[in-house]
Each structure stands twice: as structure tokens, then as C-alpha cells.
């Protein structure tokens, strides 16, 4: 904590908010954890110092008013705003948790079903804001806080503008997340926020921003000239349906995107559910998992699939019985019969790579004769970052040359490199 922040501690704002700890800084404003002495509760106080110009002060006041007009469980609530000497202040709900930016930095790419749950909550917040006539215009991972219970809350309406009336043409926001039409000076619409939400979905699934590693001017030019970034080029195993849904949210022309954040969330959820069956990175689980109050619980097989499997088994048993009846063969004869002609013979047994670094394990499986070696995050597993927690086929299981394999690893950075 700086000397300035140390001096600010214990300061009383508005006659009731006691500053406790400096927790963040954004733009010209500092965010403090404070205690509301009147209601005896923790709050967050955003404090705008005397160095801010008049235009920023006006925007700050607008943020407070517009954010306060949006009431929704997935929006950080604004309680109060005012002036304390040369400082303007805003009092908000204090949310204990991490931003999605911090979550991605810690865990890397998230699985589709978890991303879908987060996107649905952010979309609900945006739809509520749009219904109140407010556009957020700075939707990004750093502006979404995820609580310990898994609740996503949209924060920071500092760039927000009214959805009706005279359009605000000034380009304000984060260059990496600005919609193409705003770069061209067109009026923002709810579809501008859909674009931002699409970028958040991309980043959650890919573990990195859609546009990265280039300067601001290049970022803006890419938005205007380039096609929507492909998720499948950023992460192995993303289902084609999911890639198409995110690409639609990131279309250059607003008319080609989803009309609302809710529509995008619905399409995303549908594609993510199908992706759980089709993506090669999630086929290792015997049953899919559902998240309930932050705890992963096994989901039961769908009834229609179970009935179909039973029907096939019954038909096969009937064929075997008929064959035995006419040929006089015994079950023992069937068990000792030679394998069908042309059946591939096992080339060897899978090496044990559990506990090895992901990059080394991939190389070892390929050298052993496996074809495509896919990998995905091992949900709920404990261990060192980048360490393989589970493999399929399992260690010492027979396999044929060219057969595919999947590794499940502990999330971390640069895991596909062979050495730390």
C-alpha cells in the first residue's frame, strides 16, 4: 500500500462509510473496502480524486446513476453516491470473489458447460440493463466478478451510455473489447454488448483474448478488416457448433449478430450441451457432470439413450440365441472362436504418463504409436500445475497403432512445453 493509501485508511466518507483497505485502482478512481457504520455492513467505495477533470467527474456521476437504475442479482448494486470535499464517491455492493480475468489467469481455459453457466448470468445482467435503457459498452473479463458460490456479477458501468436519445459517439472503453461499429463512430446498440459478451466467451474457452499481442491501432484495424476469430484454431476439441455460435456473436456487422445477450446465451448453452458429446476433449468421462452450487455432481444418463442401448443388447442376445439354436454351438465355443478376419491386432500397451508434465506426456504417447493426442483440463483434480491427472486409454491398456488418446491435466500456463 502506498503512503497515500495508508493515509486514506480509516477516513470517514459521507459521514458513514469508513475506509478500511485499498483494493483496486482503475482510471482516475480508487476502490476501497469500507464499513457502512450506519447499517453495519461491508461496502465498496469508489473514490474519484481531486485530480480528475470535469468531464471525468460528469461521467463518474452518470455511472452511478445508470448503474443504480439496473436492479438484478447479476449486477453489482449501487447504494449511494455523493461529494466529499474535492472527492466524488460511489458506494457499491462489496462482492467477495475474483474477476473472470483472474480466474482465467489461474485456471486457463474453462470447460464449455462452466462457461455456459457464466455466460448465461452475464447475459441476464445485460438484458436487464438494456431493458432499463442502459448500454454497458465495456463488457470484459475484468468487469465481471465471480463469487465463491459461482455467481457472476457485472460491474463498472463507467463507459455506459443511455440506449435511447442522442447517441454518444466518443470512443471510450477498452480497445481489445470495443465493437467494430463503435470504432467507425456509429451509434452503439445492445448488439454492441453482445459483441463484448462474445469476446468474454471466447476468452473463457480459449484461455486467452481473441485479439492479443498487438498494439492498439492494430487491434482496432483487425476488428474492422479481419474475420471473426475461430475458437477451433485456439483450442483443440471445441465443437463446431460452439465455434459457430461464438463467431455469430463476433460478426463485424451488428445486424448479423444475435439480437440480444439472452439469445446468444441460449444458443451457447445448446451448443455446449451438444459439445459435451462431440468434442474429443470431453469423451473420456463416463458420465457428464453438472455444476450445482459450485459442486460438480455426476449427471444420470438420458433415458432415451439408455433405452436405445438396452434395445440393441436385446436384439444382439436374440441373434446369438438363434445362432446357437441352429448351429448347436455352445457358449464356450463362441468364447474360444478366433477373432474376425481383418480385426486390427493390438500393437502394444499404453505407457503410464500420469504424473508427468503434459508436454512430455504428449510426446511419449506419440512416440509409442498413438495418433491424435488431445488434452483437456481435469476438473476437480489436485496436483501440480500442468501434471497429467488421468489418461485414456489407461496405463498398460492395449491399443492399436494410430489410435487416438486423451490426457486430462491440472490447469497451468505453457503446459504443452516439455520442460518448466
C-alpha positions as CSV (number, residue, x, y, z in Angstrom):
1,X,0.0,0.0,0.0
2,X,1.3,3.5,-0.9
3,X,1.8,6.2,1.6
4,X,-1.2,8.0,0.1
5,X,-3.4,4.9,0.5
6,X,-2.1,4.4,4.1
7,X,-3.2,7.9,4.9
8,X,-6.6,7.3,3.4
9,X,-7.3,4.3,5.6
10,X,-9.9,5.0,8.4
11,X,-11.2,8.0,6.6
12,X,-14.9,8.6,7.0
13,X,-16.8,9.3,3.8
14,X,-20.2,10.8,3.7
15,X,-20.5,10.7,7.4
16,X,-21.0,6.9,7.4
17,X,-18.5,5.0,5.2
18,X,-15.2,4.2,7.0
19,X,-12.4,3.3,4.6
20,X,-10.7,0.0,5.6
21,X,-8.5,-1.2,2.8
22,X,-7.5,-0.1,-0.7
23,X,-8.4,-3.0,-3.0
24,X,-8.2,-1.7,-6.6
25,X,-7.4,1.2,-8.9
26,X,-9.0,1.9,-12.3
27,X,-8.6,5.0,-14.4
28,X,-8.6,8.0,-12.0
29,X,-10.6,6.2,-9.3
30,X,-9.6,4.1,-6.3
31,X,-11.7,1.4,-4.9
32,X,-11.8,0.8,-1.2
33,X,-13.3,-1.8,1.1
34,X,-15.3,0.2,3.6
35,X,-17.6,-0.3,6.5
36,X,-21.1,1.3,6.4
37,X,-21.3,2.3,10.1
38,X,-25.0,3.1,9.9
39,X,-26.1,-0.3,8.5
40,X,-23.1,-2.2,9.9
41,X,-22.1,-3.9,6.7
42,X,-19.1,-4.0,4.3
43,X,-19.4,-2.0,1.1
44,X,-17.1,-1.0,-1.8
45,X,-16.4,2.7,-2.2
46,X,-15.1,4.1,-5.5
47,X,-13.4,7.4,-4.8
48,X,-12.6,9.9,-7.5
49,X,-9.8,12.2,-6.5
50,X,-9.4,15.9,-7.0
51,X,-7.1,15.5,-10.0
52,X,-9.9,14.2,-12.2
53,X,-11.2,16.7,-14.8
54,X,-14.8,18.0,-15.1
55,X,-15.6,15.6,-18.0
56,X,-14.5,12.6,-16.0
57,X,-16.4,13.8,-13.0
58,X,-19.6,14.0,-15.1
59,X,-19.0,10.5,-16.5
60,X,-18.5,9.3,-12.9
61,X,-21.8,10.7,-11.8
62,X,-23.5,9.2,-14.8
63,X,-22.0,5.8,-14.0
64,X,-23.6,5.9,-10.5
65,X,-27.0,7.0,-11.8
66,X,-27.1,4.5,-14.6
67,X,-25.7,1.5,-12.6
68,X,-28.3,2.3,-9.8
69,X,-31.1,2.1,-12.4
70,X,-30.2,-1.5,-13.1
71,X,-31.5,-3.9,-10.4
72,X,-30.6,-7.5,-11.0
73,X,-28.9,-10.3,-9.0
74,X,-26.1,-10.5,-11.6
75,X,-25.3,-6.7,-11.4
76,X,-23.2,-5.1,-8.7
77,X,-25.7,-2.9,-6.8
78,X,-25.0,0.8,-6.4
79,X,-26.2,2.1,-3.0
80,X,-25.2,5.7,-2.8
81,X,-23.1,8.5,-4.4
82,X,-22.1,11.9,-3.4
83,X,-19.3,14.5,-2.8
84,X,-16.8,14.6,0.0
85,X,-14.7,17.7,-0.2
86,X,-12.9,17.6,-3.6
87,X,-13.6,13.9,-4.0
88,X,-16.7,12.3,-5.6
89,X,-17.6,8.9,-4.3
90,X,-19.9,6.0,-5.2
91,X,-20.9,3.2,-2.8
92,X,-21.5,-0.3,-4.1
93,X,-22.2,-3.8,-3.0
94,X,-18.9,-5.4,-1.8
95,X,-18.6,-8.7,-3.7
96,X,-16.1,-11.3,-2.3
97,X,-14.6,-13.2,-5.2
98,X,-12.4,-13.0,-8.3
99,X,-12.8,-11.3,-11.6
100,X,-13.0,-13.6,-14.7
101,X,-9.7,-12.2,-15.7
102,X,-8.1,-13.5,-12.5
103,X,-10.0,-16.8,-12.9
104,X,-8.6,-17.4,-16.4
105,X,-5.1,-16.5,-15.3
106,X,-5.3,-19.1,-12.5
107,X,-7.1,-21.9,-14.3
108,X,-6.6,-21.4,-18.0
109,X,-9.4,-22.4,-20.4
110,X,-12.7,-23.4,-18.8
111,X,-14.9,-26.3,-19.9
112,X,-17.9,-25.4,-22.1
113,X,-20.6,-26.3,-19.5
114,X,-19.0,-24.0,-16.9
115,X,-18.5,-21.2,-19.4
116,X,-22.2,-21.6,-20.4
117,X,-23.3,-21.1,-16.8
118,X,-21.2,-17.9,-16.5
119,X,-22.3,-16.5,-19.9
120,X,-26.0,-17.1,-19.0
121,X,-25.6,-15.0,-15.9
122,X,-23.8,-12.1,-17.6
123,X,-26.4,-12.2,-20.4
124,X,-29.2,-11.9,-17.9
125,X,-27.4,-8.8,-16.4
126,X,-27.0,-7.2,-19.8
127,X,-30.6,-7.9,-20.8
128,X,-31.7,-6.2,-17.5
129,X,-29.5,-3.2,-18.3
130,X,-30.8,-3.0,-21.8
131,X,-34.4,-3.2,-20.5
132,X,-33.6,-0.2,-18.2
133,X,-32.3,1.7,-21.3
134,X,-28.6,1.3,-20.4
135,X,-25.8,0.0,-22.6
136,X,-22.7,-1.2,-20.7
137,X,-20.1,-0.9,-23.6
138,X,-17.2,-2.3,-21.6
139,X,-18.0,-5.9,-21.2
140,X,-14.8,-7.8,-20.5
141,X,-13.5,-10.4,-18.0
142,X,-12.0,-7.7,-15.7
143,X,-15.5,-6.2,-15.2
144,X,-17.2,-9.5,-14.1
145,X,-16.7,-10.7,-10.6
146,X,-17.4,-14.4,-9.8
147,X,-18.3,-15.1,-6.1
148,X,-17.2,-18.1,-4.2
149,X,-20.7,-19.6,-4.8
150,X,-20.2,-19.3,-8.6
151,X,-22.4,-16.2,-9.0
152,X,-21.3,-13.8,-11.8
153,X,-21.8,-10.1,-11.2
154,X,-21.4,-7.4,-13.9
155,X,-19.6,-4.3,-12.6
156,X,-18.2,-1.0,-13.8
157,X,-20.8,1.0,-15.8
158,X,-18.2,3.7,-16.2
159,X,-18.5,3.7,-20.0
160,X,-22.2,3.0,-20.1
161,X,-24.5,5.2,-22.1
162,X,-28.2,5.7,-22.5
163,X,-29.7,3.3,-25.1
164,X,-32.1,6.0,-26.2
165,X,-31.8,9.6,-27.2
166,X,-28.7,11.3,-28.6
167,X,-26.1,8.6,-29.3
168,X,-22.7,9.0,-27.6
169,X,-20.1,8.8,-30.4
170,X,-17.0,9.2,-28.3
171,X,-14.8,6.1,-28.4
172,X,-14.3,5.2,-24.8
173,X,-13.6,1.7,-23.4
174,X,-11.0,-1.0,-23.7
175,X,-9.6,-1.3,-27.2
176,X,-9.4,-5.1,-27.0
177,X,-13.2,-5.3,-26.4
178,X,-14.6,-2.5,-28.4
179,X,-17.2,-3.4,-31.1
180,X,-16.4,-2.6,-34.7
181,X,-19.3,-0.2,-35.2
182,X,-18.1,2.0,-32.3
183,X,-14.6,2.2,-34.0
184,X,-16.4,3.7,-37.0
185,X,-18.3,6.2,-34.9
186,X,-21.7,4.5,-35.3
187,X,-24.3,4.6,-32.5
188,X,-23.9,1.7,-30.1
189,X,-26.8,-0.7,-29.6
190,X,-27.5,-3.7,-27.4
191,X,-25.7,-5.8,-30.1
192,X,-22.5,-3.9,-29.2
193,X,-22.7,-5.5,-25.8
194,X,-23.4,-8.9,-27.4
195,X,-20.1,-8.5,-29.2
196,X,-18.3,-7.8,-25.9
197,X,-20.0,-10.9,-24.4
198,X,-18.9,-13.0,-27.3
199,X,-15.3,-11.9,-26.6
200,X,-15.7,-12.9,-23.0
201,X,-17.0,-16.4,-24.1
202,X,-14.1,-16.7,-26.4
203,X,-11.6,-15.9,-23.7
204,X,-13.1,-18.2,-21.2
205,X,-13.0,-21.1,-23.6
206,X,-9.6,-20.4,-25.2
207,X,-7.8,-19.2,-22.0
208,X,-6.6,-16.1,-23.8
209,X,-8.1,-13.0,-25.5
210,X,-9.4,-13.2,-29.1
211,X,-7.1,-10.3,-30.0
212,X,-3.8,-10.2,-28.3
213,X,-0.2,-9.4,-28.7
214,X,-0.6,-6.3,-30.9
215,X,-0.7,-2.6,-30.4
216,X,-4.0,-0.6,-30.1
217,X,-4.1,0.6,-33.7
218,X,-3.6,-2.9,-34.9
219,X,-6.3,-4.2,-32.6
220,X,-8.8,-1.7,-34.0
221,X,-7.8,-2.4,-37.6
222,X,-8.2,-6.2,-37.0
223,X,-11.7,-5.5,-35.7
224,X,-12.7,-3.7,-38.9
225,X,-10.8,-5.8,-41.5
226,X,-10.5,-9.3,-40.1
227,X,-13.0,-12.1,-39.9
228,X,-14.4,-13.3,-36.6
229,X,-11.6,-15.2,-34.7
230,X,-12.0,-19.0,-34.7
231,X,-12.2,-20.8,-31.4
232,X,-11.2,-24.1,-33.0
233,X,-7.9,-22.6,-34.0
234,X,-7.2,-21.6,-30.4
235,X,-8.2,-24.7,-28.5
236,X,-8.3,-28.4,-29.6
237,X,-11.6,-30.1,-29.1
238,X,-14.0,-27.2,-29.4
239,X,-17.2,-28.4,-31.0
240,X,-18.0,-26.9,-34.4
241,X,-21.5,-25.8,-33.2
242,X,-19.9,-23.8,-30.3
243,X,-17.4,-22.2,-32.7
244,X,-20.2,-21.1,-34.9
245,X,-22.3,-19.6,-32.1
246,X,-19.4,-17.6,-30.8
247,X,-18.4,-16.5,-34.3
248,X,-22.0,-15.2,-34.8
249,X,-21.7,-13.1,-31.7
250,X,-18.5,-11.6,-33.1
251,X,-19.8,-10.7,-36.6
252,X,-18.5,-7.4,-37.8
253,X,-22.0,-6.1,-38.8
254,X,-24.3,-5.7,-35.8
255,X,-27.3,-7.0,-37.8
256,X,-25.5,-10.3,-38.3
257,X,-25.1,-10.9,-34.5
258,X,-27.7,-12.2,-32.0
259,X,-30.4,-9.6,-31.3
260,X,-29.9,-9.9,-27.5
261,X,-27.5,-11.2,-25.0
262,X,-30.1,-13.7,-23.9
263,X,-30.4,-15.2,-27.4
264,X,-26.7,-15.7,-27.5
265,X,-26.7,-17.4,-24.1
266,X,-29.5,-19.7,-25.2
267,X,-27.7,-20.7,-28.4
268,X,-24.4,-21.1,-26.5
269,X,-26.0,-23.4,-23.9
270,X,-27.5,-25.6,-26.6
271,X,-24.2,-25.9,-28.5
272,X,-22.2,-26.5,-25.2
273,X,-24.5,-29.4,-24.3
274,X,-24.0,-31.0,-27.7
275,X,-20.3,-30.2,-27.5
276,X,-20.1,-32.3,-24.3
277,X,-20.9,-35.4,-26.5
278,X,-18.9,-34.4,-29.7
279,X,-15.7,-32.7,-28.6
280,X,-12.8,-35.1,-28.3
281,X,-11.6,-33.4,-25.1
282,X,-14.7,-34.5,-23.1
283,X,-15.3,-38.0,-24.3
284,X,-13.2,-39.5,-21.5
285,X,-15.9,-39.1,-18.8
286,X,-18.2,-42.0,-18.3
287,X,-21.0,-39.6,-17.4
288,X,-21.1,-35.8,-17.8
289,X,-21.0,-33.5,-14.8
290,X,-23.4,-30.8,-13.8
291,X,-22.5,-27.9,-11.6
292,X,-24.8,-27.4,-8.6
293,X,-24.0,-24.7,-6.1
294,X,-20.3,-24.8,-7.1
295,X,-20.0,-28.6,-6.6
296,X,-19.6,-31.0,-9.5
297,X,-22.1,-33.9,-9.3
298,X,-22.5,-36.7,-11.8
299,X,-25.4,-36.4,-14.2
300,X,-27.6,-39.5,-14.9
301,X,-27.7,-40.9,-18.4
302,X,-30.5,-39.6,-20.5
303,X,-33.5,-42.0,-20.6
304,X,-33.7,-42.2,-24.4
305,X,-30.0,-43.2,-24.7
306,X,-30.4,-45.9,-22.0
307,X,-33.4,-47.4,-23.7
308,X,-31.7,-47.4,-27.1
309,X,-28.7,-49.3,-25.6
310,X,-30.9,-51.8,-23.9
311,X,-32.8,-52.4,-27.2
312,X,-29.6,-53.1,-29.1
313,X,-28.4,-55.5,-26.4
314,X,-31.7,-57.4,-26.5
315,X,-31.5,-57.7,-30.3
316,X,-27.9,-59.0,-30.1
317,X,-28.9,-61.6,-27.5
318,X,-31.7,-62.7,-29.7
319,X,-29.4,-63.2,-32.7
320,X,-26.9,-65.1,-30.5
321,X,-29.7,-67.4,-29.2
322,X,-31.0,-68.0,-32.7
323,X,-27.5,-68.9,-33.9
324,X,-26.9,-71.3,-31.1
325,X,-30.3,-73.0,-31.7
326,X,-29.5,-73.7,-35.4
327,X,-25.8,-74.5,-35.2
328,X,-25.7,-76.4,-31.9
329,X,-22.7,-74.3,-30.8
330,X,-22.1,-73.8,-27.1
331,X,-21.3,-70.6,-25.3
332,X,-17.8,-72.0,-24.7
333,X,-17.3,-72.4,-28.5
334,X,-18.2,-68.8,-29.0
335,X,-15.8,-67.6,-26.4
336,X,-12.9,-69.5,-28.0
337,X,-13.6,-68.6,-31.6
338,X,-10.9,-66.8,-33.5
339,X,-11.2,-63.1,-34.0
340,X,-12.9,-61.9,-37.2
341,X,-10.6,-61.6,-40.2
342,X,-9.3,-58.1,-40.6
343,X,-9.7,-57.0,-37.0
344,X,-6.7,-54.9,-36.0
345,X,-4.3,-56.6,-33.6
346,X,-3.0,-54.7,-30.6
347,X,0.3,-53.1,-31.2
348,X,1.3,-52.7,-27.6
349,X,0.2,-51.3,-24.3
350,X,-0.2,-47.7,-23.4
351,X,2.7,-46.2,-21.4
352,X,1.9,-44.7,-18.0
353,X,2.1,-40.9,-18.2
354,X,0.0,-40.0,-15.2
355,X,2.0,-37.6,-13.0
356,X,4.2,-36.3,-15.9
357,X,4.1,-32.8,-17.4
358,X,1.6,-32.5,-20.2
359,X,4.1,-31.7,-22.9
360,X,6.3,-34.7,-22.1
361,X,3.3,-37.0,-21.8
362,X,2.0,-35.9,-25.3
363,X,5.4,-36.7,-26.8
364,X,5.7,-40.0,-25.1
365,X,2.3,-41.2,-26.3
366,X,3.0,-40.1,-29.9
367,X,6.4,-41.9,-29.8
368,X,4.6,-45.0,-28.5
369,X,2.4,-45.1,-31.7
370,X,-0.7,-43.1,-30.8
371,X,-2.3,-40.9,-33.5
372,X,-4.0,-37.7,-32.3
373,X,-3.3,-36.9,-28.6
374,X,-5.9,-34.5,-27.3
375,X,-5.9,-32.9,-23.9
376,X,-8.3,-31.1,-21.6
377,X,-8.5,-29.8,-18.0
378,X,-9.1,-32.4,-15.3
379,X,-12.0,-30.9,-13.4
380,X,-11.7,-31.3,-9.6
381,X,-8.3,-33.0,-9.7
382,X,-5.5,-32.0,-7.3
383,X,-1.8,-31.9,-8.0
384,X,1.0,-29.8,-9.5
385,X,0.1,-27.5,-12.4
386,X,0.5,-29.0,-15.8
387,X,0.6,-32.5,-14.4
388,X,-1.3,-35.3,-16.1
389,X,-4.1,-36.5,-13.7
390,X,-5.7,-39.1,-15.9
391,X,-5.1,-40.7,-19.3
392,X,-7.3,-42.6,-21.8
393,X,-6.6,-45.3,-22.7
394,X,-5.4,-46.1,-19.2
395,X,-1.8,-47.1,-18.5
396,X,-0.9,-50.6,-19.7
397,X,-4.2,-50.9,-21.7
398,X,-3.8,-52.5,-25.2
399,X,-4.0,-50.1,-28.2
400,X,-3.6,-50.2,-31.9
401,X,-1.2,-48.0,-33.8
402,X,-2.7,-44.7,-34.8
403,X,-5.4,-44.9,-32.1
404,X,-6.3,-41.6,-30.5
405,X,-5.7,-40.7,-26.8
406,X,-6.8,-38.1,-24.4
407,X,-4.9,-36.6,-21.5
408,X,-6.6,-34.7,-18.6
409,X,-4.2,-32.3,-16.8
410,X,-4.0,-29.8,-13.9
411,X,-4.5,-26.3,-15.4
412,X,-1.5,-24.1,-15.8
413,X,0.5,-22.0,-18.2
414,X,2.5,-23.3,-21.1
415,X,1.7,-26.9,-20.1
416,X,2.3,-28.2,-23.6
417,X,6.0,-27.4,-23.3
418,X,8.1,-30.4,-22.3
419,X,10.1,-28.7,-19.5
420,X,9.3,-26.0,-16.9
